[in-house]
Amino acid sequence: MTQKIGFVGLGAMGLPMATDLLAAGYHLMVYNRTASKAEPLIAKGAHRADRAGDVAHPGGIVVSMLADDASVKALVTGEDALAERIAPDGIHVSMSTVSPATTRELAAYHAMRGSVMVAAPVFGRPIQAQAKQLRVCVSGPADAKAKVRPIIDAMGQEVFDFGDNPGAANVVKLAGNFMIAAALEAMGEAVAMMRKSGVDPAAALEMLAKTIFAAPVYQGYGPIIAHGVFTPAGFRLPLGLKDIELVLQTAGAAHAPMPTASLLRDRFISAIARGRSDLDWSAIALGAADDAGLKESR
C-alpha cells in the first residue's frame, strides 16, 4: 500500500490514530501546531509538514483531528486553504467533535471549491485509539465515504453510516457525548449518596457495572469515579464543557429542550471554576460530592 495521506492534529487522540495509519502501511504527511508531538511518527517514517496546508495535494485525502470548530474552520477556509489545496476531487475526513452546523457550512465550502468533506467523529478514549478500537460515525457523499472507508477501518473497529447529510454524524456524536456525561453525573450522585450512607461505592458500582449497567461507560468510568482518580485525563474537563455547549446549541437550533444538558453545563463550569481543568471530564462527578458536603476522595 503506497497511498499518501495528510494528517492534521496530533493530540491525545490524533497521535495514536495516525500511528494506526502508519501501521496499516499508509504514507503520512503530518502537521501539529506543537511540532515535537510529531516526533514518534517521524521516527516511524512519517514526513512532517511546516504548515497544515502543506499536508495536502490535489485529489488527495487529508484527515483532521482537531480540538474545536474554530480550528477546523481555520484549516478549511483560512490561510491553509485545505478546501482549495485538495481540489479537484480531494477528500477531507473531519474526525473532530464539532457542531453539525459547522460541518454543513464547511461541506458546502468544500463543494464550492471542488473538494469533498466527510464527517467521521469517533467514540473512544486514547487507549481505544491505541488499540484500534474506536467506533466511527460517518456522514457525507456515498462515493467519498466508500473511497475513505479503508482509511477509517485502519483506525477503528466499527463504522456506522448515517447517510448523506454532512452533519448527521456530528449530531450522533454529540448525542452520545451528552449521554456519557449524563451517566457520569448519575454515577457521581449515586456515589455521594453511598458515601454518606456508609456504603462502599467501589464495590457497589462494580456490581452494577456487571449486571444492570453492563456497558463500557459504566465499566470504564465507574472505578474512576468511585475511587476519585481523575488523572491522567483522557479527555479534559474544558473539552467536556465545549461538547455540552455544542449539544445545547444544536438542541436550541432544533427546538429540542435538553434540561439535563443545562445541568451538565453548570457542572462543568463549576468544576473548572474550582480549578479542576486538568482533570478528566468524569470529575464533574465531584459536583455531587461538593453539594453533599463531602471532601474529595482522591
CORCOR-V506746 format. One record per pair of residues at least 4 apart in sequence whose C-alpha atoms are under 7 Angstrom apart, sorted by the first residue. I is the first residue (numbers start at 0). J is the second residue. Records with the same first field share a line. If there is no record, write none. Layout:
BEGIN
I = J ; J
END
This chain:
BEGIN
0 = 24 ; 25
1 = 25 ; 26
2 = 25 ; 26
3 = 25 ; 26 ; 27
4 = 25 ; 26 ; 27 ; 28 ; 59 ; 60 ; 61
5 = 27 ; 28 ; 29 ; 54 ; 55 ; 60 ; 61 ; 62
6 = 27 ; 28 ; 29 ; 30 ; 54 ; 61 ; 62 ; 63
7 = 29 ; 30 ; 31 ; 51 ; 62 ; 63 ; 64
8 = 13 ; 30 ; 31 ; 63 ; 64 ; 65
9 = 13 ; 14 ; 31 ; 36 ; 37
10 = 14
11 = 125
12 = 16 ; 125 ; 128
13 = 17 ; 64
14 = 18
15 = 19 ; 128 ; 129
16 = 20 ; 128 ; 129 ; 154
17 = 21
18 = 22 ; 40
19 = 23 ; 131 ; 153 ; 154
20 = 24 ; 25 ; 153 ; 154
21 = 25 ; 26 ; 27
23 = 153
26 = 45
27 = 45 ; 46
28 = 45 ; 46 ; 47 ; 48 ; 54
29 = 45 ; 46 ; 47 ; 48 ; 54
30 = 47 ; 48 ; 50 ; 51
31 = 36 ; 37
37 = 41
38 = 42
39 = 43
40 = 44 ; 45
41 = 45 ; 46 ; 47
48 = 53 ; 54
49 = 53
51 = 79
52 = 79 ; 80 ; 81
55 = 59 ; 61 ; 81 ; 84 ; 85
56 = 84 ; 85
57 = 84 ; 85 ; 86 ; 87 ; 89
58 = 85 ; 86 ; 87 ; 88 ; 89
59 = 85 ; 89 ; 90
60 = 89 ; 90 ; 91
61 = 90 ; 91 ; 92
62 = 91 ; 92 ; 93
63 = 92 ; 93 ; 94 ; 95
64 = 93 ; 94 ; 95
65 = 70 ; 71 ; 95
66 = 70 ; 95
67 = 71 ; 96 ; 97
68 = 72 ; 97 ; 98 ; 101
69 = 73
70 = 74
71 = 75
72 = 76
73 = 77
74 = 79 ; 80 ; 81
75 = 79 ; 80 ; 81 ; 82
76 = 80 ; 81 ; 82
80 = 84
81 = 85
82 = 86 ; 109 ; 112 ; 114
83 = 112
85 = 89 ; 90 ; 114
86 = 112 ; 113 ; 114
87 = 113 ; 114
88 = 113 ; 114 ; 115
89 = 114 ; 115
90 = 114 ; 115 ; 116 ; 143
91 = 115 ; 116 ; 117
92 = 116 ; 117 ; 118 ; 119
93 = 117 ; 118 ; 119
94 = 118 ; 119 ; 120 ; 121
95 = 120
96 = 120 ; 169
97 = 101 ; 169
98 = 102 ; 169 ; 245
99 = 103 ; 166 ; 167 ; 169 ; 170
100 = 104 ; 166
101 = 105
102 = 106 ; 165 ; 166
103 = 107 ; 165 ; 166
104 = 108
105 = 109
106 = 110 ; 115 ; 116 ; 165
107 = 111
108 = 112
109 = 113 ; 114 ; 115 ; 116
110 = 114 ; 115
116 = 139
117 = 137 ; 138 ; 139 ; 144 ; 165
118 = 137 ; 138 ; 139 ; 165 ; 166 ; 168
119 = 135 ; 136 ; 137 ; 138 ; 168
120 = 135 ; 136 ; 137 ; 168 ; 169 ; 172
121 = 133 ; 134 ; 135 ; 136
122 = 133 ; 134 ; 135
123 = 127 ; 128 ; 133 ; 134
124 = 128 ; 233
125 = 129 ; 233
126 = 130
127 = 131 ; 132 ; 133
128 = 132 ; 133
131 = 154 ; 155 ; 156
132 = 155 ; 156
133 = 154 ; 155 ; 156
134 = 155 ; 156 ; 157 ; 158
135 = 155 ; 157 ; 158 ; 159
136 = 158 ; 159 ; 160 ; 168
137 = 159 ; 160 ; 161 ; 168
138 = 160 ; 161 ; 162 ; 163 ; 164 ; 165 ; 166 ; 167 ; 168
139 = 144 ; 162 ; 163 ; 164 ; 165
140 = 144 ; 163
141 = 145 ; 163
142 = 146
143 = 147
144 = 148
147 = 151
148 = 152
149 = 153
151 = 155
152 = 156
161 = 167 ; 168
166 = 170
167 = 171
168 = 172
169 = 173
170 = 174
171 = 175
172 = 176
173 = 177 ; 242 ; 246
174 = 178
175 = 179
176 = 180
177 = 181 ; 243 ; 260
178 = 182
179 = 183 ; 216
180 = 184
181 = 185
182 = 186
183 = 187 ; 281 ; 284
184 = 188 ; 283 ; 284
185 = 189
186 = 190 ; 284
187 = 191 ; 224 ; 284 ; 285 ; 287
188 = 192 ; 287
189 = 193
190 = 194 ; 200 ; 225
191 = 195 ; 287 ; 288 ; 291
192 = 196
193 = 197 ; 198 ; 199 ; 200
194 = 198 ; 199 ; 200
199 = 203
200 = 204 ; 225
201 = 205 ; 222 ; 225 ; 226
202 = 206
203 = 207
204 = 208 ; 221
205 = 209
206 = 210
207 = 211 ; 212
208 = 212 ; 213 ; 214 ; 217 ; 218
209 = 213
212 = 217
213 = 217 ; 218
214 = 218
215 = 219
216 = 220
217 = 221
220 = 224
221 = 225
222 = 226
223 = 227 ; 228 ; 229
224 = 228 ; 281 ; 284
226 = 296 ; 297
227 = 296 ; 297
228 = 297
229 = 278 ; 279 ; 281 ; 282
230 = 278 ; 279
231 = 279
232 = 278 ; 279
233 = 279
234 = 238 ; 279 ; 280
235 = 239 ; 276 ; 277 ; 278 ; 279 ; 280
236 = 240 ; 267 ; 276 ; 277 ; 278 ; 279 ; 280
237 = 241 ; 276
238 = 242
239 = 243 ; 280
240 = 244 ; 264 ; 267
241 = 245
242 = 246
243 = 247 ; 260 ; 264
244 = 248 ; 264
245 = 249
246 = 250
247 = 251 ; 260
248 = 252
249 = 253
250 = 254 ; 255 ; 256 ; 257
251 = 255
257 = 261
258 = 262
259 = 263
260 = 264
261 = 265
262 = 266
263 = 267
264 = 268
265 = 269
266 = 270 ; 283 ; 286
267 = 271 ; 283
268 = 272
269 = 273
270 = 274 ; 275 ; 283 ; 286
271 = 275 ; 276
278 = 282
285 = 289
286 = 290
287 = 291
288 = 292 ; 293
289 = 293
END
